[in-house]
Structures are given as structure tokens and as C-alpha cells.
Amino acid sequence: MVKEMKAGLFYKLWKDAQGQPDKELYIAEYGYPEWFDEISTDLDEIRETLDHIHDMANMKMRDVIYRSRMNQASFARSFGIDSRTVRKWALGECKCPDYVRILFLRQTGLLKVSPKMEVIDEKD
């Protein structure tokens, strides 16, 4: 059974992961709050979830491109983006906005909170 994490919680954890470069400190800070009871009471599952979120939030664009199994040119074509922009993102010459990186992760199937959990959009 795949569990669900609301997008609002995911984005909060994403931003917090970017603010804490040390993964172990991030997990220690967020691993045991009561709001995780909605998702899981299994501490190993919570740790795995936070581990995945931290990895995604700190993933460089070159890694997103590599993990998508595309080269820069095909990645650019696939998403209709100028190849120079993709090259600059991959080289770290300019930063890809977070919301765009999240969209790339979703579209390429890389946005996995954990093997047992997915992010769902919240209904208005």
C-alpha cells in the first residue's frame, strides 16, 4: 500500500532540507514530530522518508539530468528549454528555480518521497 504525503507538508520539508545541509541534523530535527503520526508511526519509515526528501532537495540539476537517463540536449528538447539554459543549470552557472526542479523530478518519475509514499496535491 502506498501512503500519501500532502504537498504542503512535502514543500515545507523540502525547504527545511535545503536550509540544513547536514542530513543527519535535518533528520534529527524533523524525525519525531507528532504530525508524522498522520503518515507513519514506523521510525525507520520516517527516517527513510526524510532521507529521500533531503536528497531530492539538495540534488543538483546535473544529477537530475543524469538520473533522468538523458543527456543535456535530449533533456532540453524533452522539456522545450533552450539547451544553453540546461547547460548553465548543469554546470551550476545559474540556479534552476526550485519549483521547476520539482516539476522535472515529478515529470521524470524521480520525485519519490520513499518507495512506499507519494506526494499528493491538496484539494482547495
C-alpha positions in Angstrom: 0.0 0.0 0.0 1.4 3.4 -1.0 0.9 6.1 1.6 0.3 9.8 0.7 2.0 13.0 1.9 0.2 16.2 1.3 2.1 18.6 -1.0 2.1 21.4 1.6 4.0 19.2 4.1 6.4 18.0 1.4 7.3 21.5 0.3 7.8 22.6 3.9 10.2 19.6 4.5 11.8 20.4 1.1 12.6 24.0 2.1 13.8 23.0 5.5 16.1 20.3 4.0 17.7 23.0 1.8 18.3 25.1 4.9 20.0 22.2 6.7 22.9 20.8 4.6 23.8 18.2 7.2 21.4 15.3 6.5 21.8 13.7 9.9 20.9 17.0 11.7 17.9 17.5 9.4 16.6 14.0 10.2 17.2 14.5 13.9 15.4 17.8 13.9 12.3 16.5 12.0 12.3 12.8 12.7 9.9 12.7 15.6 7.2 15.5 15.5 3.6 14.5 16.1 2.5 15.5 12.6 4.3 12.5 11.2 1.8 10.2 13.0 -0.5 11.0 10.1 2.0 9.4 7.8 3.7 6.7 9.8 4.5 5.6 13.3 7.4 3.5 12.0 10.6 5.4 12.9 12.6 3.6 10.1 10.0 4.7 7.5 10.1 8.3 8.8 13.9 8.3 8.6 13.8 6.9 5.1 11.2 9.5 4.0 13.3 12.4 5.4 16.4 10.9 3.9 14.8 10.9 0.4 13.4 14.4 0.8 16.8 15.7 1.8 18.5 14.0 -1.1 16.0 15.5 -3.6 16.0 19.0 -2.1 19.8 19.1 -2.4 20.1 17.3 -5.8 22.0 19.4 -8.4 20.5 19.8 -11.8 23.3 17.8 -13.4 22.2 14.9 -11.2 18.5 15.4 -12.1 19.5 15.2 -15.8 21.8 12.2 -15.3 19.2 10.3 -13.2 16.6 11.0 -15.9 18.8 8.9 -18.2 19.0 11.8 -20.7 21.9 13.9 -21.9 21.6 17.7 -21.6 20.5 18.1 -25.3 17.7 15.5 -25.0 16.6 16.8 -21.6 16.4 20.3 -23.1 14.4 19.1 -26.1 12.1 16.9 -23.9 11.1 19.9 -21.9 11.3 22.6 -24.6 14.1 24.5 -22.8 17.0 26.3 -24.5 20.0 23.9 -24.4 22.2 26.8 -23.1 19.9 27.2 -20.1 20.1 23.5 -19.3 23.9 23.6 -19.7 24.1 26.6 -17.3 22.0 24.7 -14.8 24.0 21.5 -15.1 27.3 23.4 -14.7 26.0 25.4 -11.7 26.5 28.7 -13.6 22.9 29.7 -12.7 20.3 28.1 -10.4 17.2 26.3 -11.6 14.2 27.6 -9.6 13.0 25.0 -7.0 9.5 24.8 -8.5 11.0 24.0 -11.9 13.3 21.4 -10.4 10.4 19.8 -8.6 8.4 19.7 -11.8 11.4 18.0 -13.5 11.6 15.5 -10.7 7.9 14.8 -11.0 7.9 14.5 -14.8 10.9 12.2 -14.9 9.5 10.0 -12.1 12.3 10.9 -9.7 10.0 12.6 -7.2 9.7 9.8 -4.7 9.4 10.6 -1.1 10.1 7.0 -0.3 9.3 3.7 -2.0 6.1 3.5 0.0 5.0 7.1 -0.2 4.0 9.7 -2.8 3.2 13.4 -2.8 -0.4 14.3 -3.5 -1.8 17.7 -4.4 -4.1 19.2 -1.8 -7.6 19.9 -2.9 -8.8 23.5 -2.4 
